[in-house]
Amino acid sequence: MKNVIFILFTVAVISSGCKKSEDSTSEYNNKIELGTGLDPSNSFILTGVGTTFASTATIYFRLESQDDMAGSKVKIQVMNSNGTLYNAWEYPNPQSYGHIMVSSFRIAETGNYTVSGILVNGNKTIASISVVIN
């Protein structure tokens, strides 16, 4: 009987030690940041990060996806405050894998907008942010 208990205990310990971790957290998050420029020493870091921009400014975006973008084009969609489309731009992905896309766009008219980063493959919205253009 002691042998049976020992064997069951050993199997239980080994099974729990081999269990796949259910912690599937990624070092990446679904988010979009906007800024006025890029860090000259690391072009994946934005400078002048904020949500208010001049109508004459080039707005840089950094779209980060928790899941691999798998080479999908990225669409930046800008909606007016009344829910109508202001404009949308598609950016080709320079590689077949990765979690971050950085580029820029402009909003020339003053107002309140919502900017969304969307993976074209699967039409998946990654993140959105509200902005004010002065």
Secondary structure as the mmCIF struct_conf table of DSSP 4:
data_model
#
loop_
_struct_conf.conf_type_id
_struct_conf.id
_struct_conf.beg_label_comp_id
_struct_conf.beg_label_asym_id
_struct_conf.beg_label_seq_id
_struct_conf.end_label_comp_id
_struct_conf.end_label_asym_id
_struct_conf.end_label_seq_id
HELX_RH_AL_P HELX_RH_AL_P1 LYS A 2 CYS A 18
BEND BEND1 LYS A 19 LYS A 19
HELX_LH_PP_P HELX_LH_PP_P1 LYS A 20 SER A 21
BEND BEND2 GLU A 27 GLU A 27
BEND BEND3 ASN A 30 ASN A 30
STRN STRN1 LYS A 31 GLY A 35
BEND BEND4 THR A 36 THR A 36
STRN STRN2 GLY A 37 ASP A 39
TURN_TY1_P TURN_TY1_P1 PRO A 40 SER A 41
STRN STRN3 ASN A 42 THR A 47
BEND BEND5 GLY A 48 GLY A 48
BEND BEND6 THR A 51 THR A 51
STRN STRN4 THR A 52 PHE A 53
TURN_TY1_P TURN_TY1_P2 SER A 55 THR A 56
HELX_LH_PP_P HELX_LH_PP_P2 ALA A 57 THR A 58
STRN STRN5 ILE A 59 GLU A 64
BEND BEND7 GLN A 66 ASP A 67
TURN_TY1_P TURN_TY1_P3 ALA A 70 GLY A 71
STRN STRN6 VAL A 74 ASN A 80
TURN_TY1_P TURN_TY1_P4 SER A 81 ASN A 82
BEND BEND8 GLY A 83 GLY A 83
STRN STRN7 LEU A 85 TYR A 91
BEND BEND9 PRO A 94 TYR A 97
BEND BEND10 HIS A 99 HIS A 99
STRN STRN8 ILE A 100 PHE A 105
BEND BEND11 GLU A 109 GLU A 109
STRN STRN9 GLY A 111 LEU A 119
TURN_TY1_P TURN_TY1_P5 VAL A 120 ASN A 123
STRN STRN10 LYS A 124 ILE A 133
#
